[in-house]
Amino acid sequence: MTMEHGEDCCVKVAVHARPLIGDEKLQGCKDCVTVVPGKPQ
């Protein structure tokens, strides 16, 4: 399957997000995703 230049394509993506664990925070890792409580994401 090939896509011509400029052709749109729909993609569904599933993401599993979790809070950082203590060790990750100690290593300097930072959150890169924000979630708005009560809103569909």
PDB file of N, CA, C, O and CB in Angstrom:
ATOM      1  N   MET A   1       0.848  -1.173   0.000  1.00  0.00           N
ATOM      2  CA  MET A   1       0.000   0.000   0.000  1.00  0.00           C
ATOM      3  C   MET A   1       0.892   1.234   0.000  1.00  0.00           C
ATOM      4  O   MET A   1       1.778   1.359   0.845  1.00  0.00           O
ATOM      5  CB  MET A   1      -0.964  -0.001   1.219  1.00  0.00           C
ATOM      6  N   THR A   2       0.668   2.125  -0.920  1.00  0.00           N
ATOM      7  CA  THR A   2       1.449   3.358  -0.988  1.00  0.00           C
ATOM      8  C   THR A   2       0.521   4.551  -0.897  1.00  0.00           C
ATOM      9  O   THR A   2      -0.649   4.476  -1.272  1.00  0.00           O
ATOM     10  CB  THR A   2       2.282   3.418  -2.285  1.00  0.00           C
ATOM     11  N   MET A   3       1.061   5.660  -0.392  1.00  0.00           N
ATOM     12  CA  MET A   3       0.287   6.893  -0.303  1.00  0.00           C
ATOM     13  C   MET A   3       0.897   7.927  -1.228  1.00  0.00           C
ATOM     14  O   MET A   3       2.106   8.161  -1.209  1.00  0.00           O
ATOM     15  CB  MET A   3       0.235   7.420   1.152  1.00  0.00           C
ATOM     16  N   GLU A   4       0.061   8.532  -2.025  1.00  0.00           N
ATOM     17  CA  GLU A   4       0.522   9.618  -2.886  1.00  0.00           C
ATOM     18  C   GLU A   4       0.780  10.850  -2.026  1.00  0.00           C
ATOM     19  O   GLU A   4       0.198  10.992  -0.950  1.00  0.00           O
ATOM     20  CB  GLU A   4      -0.519   9.930  -4.008  1.00  0.00           C
ATOM     21  N   HIS A   5       1.636  11.722  -2.489  1.00  0.00           N
ATOM     22  CA  HIS A   5       1.954  12.955  -1.769  1.00  0.00           C
ATOM     23  C   HIS A   5       0.685  13.765  -1.520  1.00  0.00           C
ATOM     24  O   HIS A   5      -0.088  14.013  -2.445  1.00  0.00           O
ATOM     25  CB  HIS A   5       2.979  13.795  -2.557  1.00  0.00           C
ATOM     26  N   GLY A   6       0.467  14.183  -0.255  1.00  0.00           N
ATOM     27  CA  GLY A   6      -0.685  15.006   0.078  1.00  0.00           C
ATOM     28  C   GLY A   6      -1.949  14.234   0.413  1.00  0.00           C
ATOM     29  O   GLY A   6      -2.965  14.845   0.746  1.00  0.00           O
ATOM     30  N   GLU A   7      -1.917  12.923   0.336  1.00  0.00           N
ATOM     31  CA  GLU A   7      -3.097  12.118   0.639  1.00  0.00           C
ATOM     32  C   GLU A   7      -3.234  11.957   2.154  1.00  0.00           C
ATOM     33  O   GLU A   7      -2.249  11.682   2.838  1.00  0.00           O
ATOM     34  CB  GLU A   7      -3.011  10.729  -0.055  1.00  0.00           C
ATOM     35  N   ASP A   8      -4.450  12.127   2.680  1.00  0.00           N
ATOM     36  CA  ASP A   8      -4.696  11.984   4.110  1.00  0.00           C
ATOM     37  C   ASP A   8      -4.926  10.521   4.464  1.00  0.00           C
ATOM     38  O   ASP A   8      -5.375   9.728   3.637  1.00  0.00           O
ATOM     39  CB  ASP A   8      -5.902  12.833   4.540  1.00  0.00           C
ATOM     40  N   CYS A   9      -4.610  10.185   5.698  1.00  0.00           N
ATOM     41  CA  CYS A   9      -4.800   8.826   6.180  1.00  0.00           C
ATOM     42  C   CYS A   9      -5.215   8.891   7.651  1.00  0.00           C
ATOM     43  O   CYS A   9      -4.600   9.623   8.427  1.00  0.00           O
ATOM     44  CB  CYS A   9      -3.501   7.972   5.994  1.00  0.00           C
ATOM     45  N   CYS A  10      -6.240   8.145   8.047  1.00  0.00           N
ATOM     46  CA  CYS A  10      -6.686   8.099   9.439  1.00  0.00           C
ATOM     47  C   CYS A  10      -5.977   6.959  10.157  1.00  0.00           C
ATOM     48  O   CYS A  10      -5.807   5.868   9.613  1.00  0.00           O
ATOM     49  CB  CYS A  10      -8.229   7.927   9.526  1.00  0.00           C
ATOM     50  N   VAL A  11      -5.567   7.235  11.387  1.00  0.00           N
ATOM     51  CA  VAL A  11      -4.865   6.239  12.190  1.00  0.00           C
ATOM     52  C   VAL A  11      -5.430   6.263  13.600  1.00  0.00           C
ATOM     53  O   VAL A  11      -5.632   7.338  14.165  1.00  0.00           O
ATOM     54  CB  VAL A  11      -3.332   6.503  12.201  1.00  0.00           C
ATOM     55  N   LYS A  12      -5.689   5.096  14.178  1.00  0.00           N
ATOM     56  CA  LYS A  12      -6.092   5.003  15.579  1.00  0.00           C
ATOM     57  C   LYS A  12      -4.867   4.582  16.383  1.00  0.00           C
ATOM     58  O   LYS A  12      -4.120   3.691  15.978  1.00  0.00           O
ATOM     59  CB  LYS A  12      -7.285   3.988  15.775  1.00  0.00           C
ATOM     60  N   VAL A  13      -4.671   5.233  17.524  1.00  0.00           N
ATOM     61  CA  VAL A  13      -3.508   4.948  18.362  1.00  0.00           C
ATOM     62  C   VAL A  13      -3.974   4.686  19.788  1.00  0.00           C
ATOM     63  O   VAL A  13      -4.828   5.408  20.303  1.00  0.00           O
ATOM     64  CB  VAL A  13      -2.487   6.122  18.323  1.00  0.00           C
ATOM     65  N   ALA A  14      -3.427   3.668  20.424  1.00  0.00           N
ATOM     66  CA  ALA A  14      -3.709   3.391  21.830  1.00  0.00           C
ATOM     67  C   ALA A  14      -2.461   3.722  22.642  1.00  0.00           C
ATOM     68  O   ALA A  14      -1.347   3.358  22.267  1.00  0.00           O
ATOM     69  CB  ALA A  14      -4.141   1.898  22.043  1.00  0.00           C
ATOM     70  N   VAL A  15      -2.663   4.412  23.749  1.00  0.00           N
ATOM     71  CA  VAL A  15      -1.532   4.819  24.592  1.00  0.00           C
ATOM     72  C   VAL A  15      -1.810   4.398  26.022  1.00  0.00           C
ATOM     73  O   VAL A  15      -2.907   4.608  26.540  1.00  0.00           O
ATOM     74  CB  VAL A  15      -1.286   6.357  24.509  1.00  0.00           C
ATOM     75  N   HIS A  16      -0.820   3.808  26.653  1.00  0.00           N
ATOM     76  CA  HIS A  16      -0.921   3.478  28.075  1.00  0.00           C
ATOM     77  C   HIS A  16      -0.063   4.487  28.827  1.00  0.00           C
ATOM     78  O   HIS A  16       1.156   4.508  28.661  1.00  0.00           O
ATOM     79  CB  HIS A  16      -0.461   1.991  28.371  1.00  0.00           C
ATOM     80  N   ALA A  17      -0.682   5.318  29.646  1.00  0.00           N
ATOM     81  CA  ALA A  17       0.055   6.330  30.408  1.00  0.00           C
ATOM     82  C   ALA A  17       0.013   5.963  31.882  1.00  0.00           C
ATOM     83  O   ALA A  17      -0.997   5.472  32.385  1.00  0.00           O
ATOM     84  CB  ALA A  17      -0.535   7.754  30.177  1.00  0.00           C
ATOM     85  N   ARG A  18       1.117   6.205  32.563  1.00  0.00           N
ATOM     86  CA  ARG A  18       1.186   5.930  33.997  1.00  0.00           C
ATOM     87  C   ARG A  18       2.009   7.026  34.657  1.00  0.00           C
ATOM     88  O   ARG A  18       2.808   7.687  33.994  1.00  0.00           O
ATOM     89  CB  ARG A  18       1.803   4.520  34.279  1.00  0.00           C
ATOM     90  N   PRO A  19       1.822   7.224  35.948  1.00  0.00           N
ATOM     91  CA  PRO A  19       2.643   8.206  36.656  1.00  0.00           C
ATOM     92  C   PRO A  19       4.101   7.737  36.722  1.00  0.00           C
ATOM     93  O   PRO A  19       4.376   6.539  36.655  1.00  0.00           O
ATOM     94  CB  PRO A  19       2.089   8.447  38.080  1.00  0.00           C
ATOM     95  N   LEU A  20       5.017   8.676  36.853  1.00  0.00           N
ATOM     96  CA  LEU A  20       6.418   8.314  37.035  1.00  0.00           C
ATOM     97  C   LEU A  20       6.595   7.651  38.396  1.00  0.00           C
ATOM     98  O   LEU A  20       5.938   8.028  39.366  1.00  0.00           O
ATOM     99  CB  LEU A  20       7.334   9.558  36.907  1.00  0.00           C
ATOM    100  N   ILE A  21       7.482   6.666  38.463  1.00  0.00           N
ATOM    101  CA  ILE A  21       7.796   6.048  39.747  1.00  0.00           C
ATOM    102  C   ILE A  21       8.929   6.837  40.403  1.00  0.00           C
ATOM    103  O   ILE A  21       9.615   7.616  39.741  1.00  0.00           O
ATOM    104  CB  ILE A  21       8.189   4.542  39.570  1.00  0.00           C
ATOM    105  N   GLY A  22       9.119   6.632  41.692  1.00  0.00           N
ATOM    106  CA  GLY A  22      10.120   7.383  42.452  1.00  0.00           C
ATOM    107  C   GLY A  22      11.506   7.338  41.838  1.00  0.00           C
ATOM    108  O   GLY A  22      12.185   8.362  41.776  1.00  0.00           O
ATOM    109  N   ASP A  23      11.941   6.164  41.382  1.00  0.00           N
ATOM    110  CA  ASP A  23      13.278   6.015  40.796  1.00  0.00           C
ATOM    111  C   ASP A  23      13.430   6.859  39.532  1.00  0.00           C
ATOM    112  O   ASP A  23      14.485   7.448  39.295  1.00  0.00           O
ATOM    113  CB  ASP A  23      13.557   4.540  40.476  1.00  0.00           C
ATOM    114  N   GLU A  24      12.378   6.916  38.728  1.00  0.00           N
ATOM    115  CA  GLU A  24      12.425   7.735  37.508  1.00  0.00           C
ATOM    116  C   GLU A  24      12.547   9.213  37.861  1.00  0.00           C
ATOM    117  O   GLU A  24      13.284   9.952  37.207  1.00  0.00           O
ATOM    118  CB  GLU A  24      11.166   7.498  36.643  1.00  0.00           C
ATOM    119  N   LYS A  25      11.827   9.644  38.894  1.00  0.00           N
ATOM    120  CA  LYS A  25      11.919  11.039  39.334  1.00  0.00           C
ATOM    121  C   LYS A  25      13.326  11.353  39.834  1.00  0.00           C
ATOM    122  O   LYS A  25      13.860  12.425  39.552  1.00  0.00           O
ATOM    123  CB  LYS A  25      10.884  11.327  40.441  1.00  0.00           C
ATOM    124  N   LEU A  26      13.933  10.416  40.581  1.00  0.00           N
ATOM    125  CA  LEU A  26      15.299  10.610  41.081  1.00  0.00           C
ATOM    126  C   LEU A  26      16.303  10.722  39.936  1.00  0.00           C
ATOM    127  O   LEU A  26      17.314  11.413  40.067  1.00  0.00           O
ATOM    128  CB  LEU A  26      15.693   9.456  42.008  1.00  0.00           C
ATOM    129  N   GLN A  27      16.036  10.053  38.822  1.00  0.00           N
ATOM    130  CA  GLN A  27      16.919  10.105  37.659  1.00  0.00           C
ATOM    131  C   GLN A  27      16.703  11.370  36.838  1.00  0.00           C
ATOM    132  O   GLN A  27      17.409  11.599  35.856  1.00  0.00           O
ATOM    133  CB  GLN A  27      16.706   8.881  36.785  1.00  0.00           C
ATOM    134  N   GLY A  28      15.728  12.196  37.231  1.00  0.00           N
ATOM    135  CA  GLY A  28      15.482  13.449  36.525  1.00  0.00           C
ATOM    136  C   GLY A  28      14.457  13.356  35.414  1.00  0.00           C
ATOM    137  O   GLY A  28      14.297  14.299  34.639  1.00  0.00           O
ATOM    138  N   CYS A  29      13.756  12.229  35.324  1.00  0.00           N
ATOM    139  CA  CYS A  29      12.710  12.096  34.305  1.00  0.00           C
ATOM    140  C   CYS A  29      11.581  13.073  34.615  1.00  0.00           C
ATOM    141  O   CYS A  29      11.315  13.381  35.777  1.00  0.00           O
ATOM    142  CB  CYS A  29      12.170  10.631  34.241  1.00  0.00           C
ATOM    143  N   LYS A  30      10.922  13.557  33.564  1.00  0.00           N
ATOM    144  CA  LYS A  30       9.824  14.506  33.738  1.00  0.00           C
ATOM    145  C   LYS A  30       8.606  14.052  32.953  1.00  0.00           C
ATOM    146  O   LYS A  30       8.723  13.352  31.946  1.00  0.00           O
ATOM    147  CB  LYS A  30      10.246  15.916  33.296  1.00  0.00           C
ATOM    148  N   ASP A  31       7.422  14.464  33.434  1.00  0.00           N
ATOM    149  CA  ASP A  31       6.184  14.171  32.711  1.00  0.00           C
ATOM    150  C   ASP A  31       6.219  14.840  31.347  1.00  0.00           C
ATOM    151  O   ASP A  31       6.668  15.980  31.223  1.00  0.00           O
ATOM    152  CB  ASP A  31       4.947  14.641  33.515  1.00  0.00           C
ATOM    153  N   CYS A  32       5.752  14.143  30.331  1.00  0.00           N
ATOM    154  CA  CYS A  32       5.694  14.731  28.990  1.00  0.00           C
ATOM    155  C   CYS A  32       4.268  14.725  28.444  1.00  0.00           C
ATOM    156  O   CYS A  32       4.032  15.132  27.307  1.00  0.00           O
ATOM    157  CB  CYS A  32       6.624  13.973  28.034  1.00  0.00           C
ATOM    158  N   VAL A  33       3.314  14.260  29.263  1.00  0.00           N
ATOM    159  CA  VAL A  33       1.917  14.201  28.860  1.00  0.00           C
ATOM    160  C   VAL A  33       1.084  14.796  29.992  1.00  0.00           C
ATOM    161  O   VAL A  33       1.351  14.537  31.166  1.00  0.00           O
ATOM    162  CB  VAL A  33       1.473  12.729  28.532  1.00  0.00           C
ATOM    163  N   THR A  34       0.083  15.585  29.643  1.00  0.00           N
ATOM    164  CA  THR A  34      -0.827  16.102  30.660  1.00  0.00           C
ATOM    165  C   THR A  34      -2.222  15.555  30.407  1.00  0.00           C
ATOM    166  O   THR A  34      -2.609  15.305  29.265  1.00  0.00           O
ATOM    167  CB  THR A  34      -0.837  17.653  30.665  1.00  0.00           C
ATOM    168  N   VAL A  35      -2.967  15.373  31.483  1.00  0.00           N
ATOM    169  CA  VAL A  35      -4.324  14.858  31.406  1.00  0.00           C
ATOM    170  C   VAL A  35      -5.239  15.864  32.091  1.00  0.00           C
ATOM    171  O   VAL A  35      -4.920  16.373  33.165  1.00  0.00           O
ATOM    172  CB  VAL A  35      -4.440  13.438  32.063  1.00  0.00           C
ATOM    173  N   VAL A  36      -6.373  16.145  31.465  1.00  0.00           N
ATOM    174  CA  VAL A  36      -7.360  17.053  32.047  1.00  0.00           C
ATOM    175  C   VAL A  36      -8.437  16.195  32.703  1.00  0.00           C
ATOM    176  O   VAL A  36      -9.220  15.554  32.002  1.00  0.00           O
ATOM    177  CB  VAL A  36      -7.976  18.020  30.958  1.00  0.00           C
ATOM    178  N   PRO A  37      -8.491  16.170  34.043  1.00  0.00           N
ATOM    179  CA  PRO A  37      -9.486  15.338  34.728  1.00  0.00           C
ATOM    180  C   PRO A  37     -10.909  15.708  34.315  1.00  0.00           C
ATOM    181  O   PRO A  37     -11.242  16.885  34.173  1.00  0.00           O
ATOM    182  CB  PRO A  37      -9.334  15.471  36.244  1.00  0.00           C
ATOM    183  N   GLY A  38     -11.742  14.683  34.126  1.00  0.00           N
ATOM    184  CA  GLY A  38     -13.143  14.902  33.791  1.00  0.00           C
ATOM    185  C   GLY A  38     -13.413  15.199  32.327  1.00  0.00           C
ATOM    186  O   GLY A  38     -14.564  15.416  31.948  1.00  0.00           O
ATOM    187  N   LYS A  39     -12.377  15.213  31.496  1.00  0.00           N
ATOM    188  CA  LYS A  39     -12.542  15.484  30.065  1.00  0.00           C
ATOM    189  C   LYS A  39     -12.119  14.252  29.269  1.00  0.00           C
ATOM    190  O   LYS A  39     -11.155  13.582  29.639  1.00  0.00           O
ATOM    191  CB  LYS A  39     -11.713  16.732  29.630  1.00  0.00           C
ATOM    192  N   PRO A  40     -12.825  13.945  28.180  1.00  0.00           N
ATOM    193  CA  PRO A  40     -12.378  12.831  27.338  1.00  0.00           C
ATOM    194  C   PRO A  40     -11.028  13.165  26.711  1.00  0.00           C
ATOM    195  O   PRO A  40     -10.808  14.288  26.259  1.00  0.00           O
ATOM    196  CB  PRO A  40     -13.424  12.518  26.235  1.00  0.00           C
ATOM    197  N   GLN A  41     -10.161  12.223  26.687  1.00  0.00           N
ATOM    198  CA  GLN A  41      -8.826  12.448  26.159  1.00  0.00           C
ATOM    199  C   GLN A  41      -8.734  11.799  24.803  1.00  0.00           C
ATOM    200  O   GLN A  41      -7.687  11.860  24.159  1.00  0.00           O
ATOM    201  CB  GLN A  41      -7.739  11.901  27.109  1.00  0.00           C
TER     202      GLN A  41
END
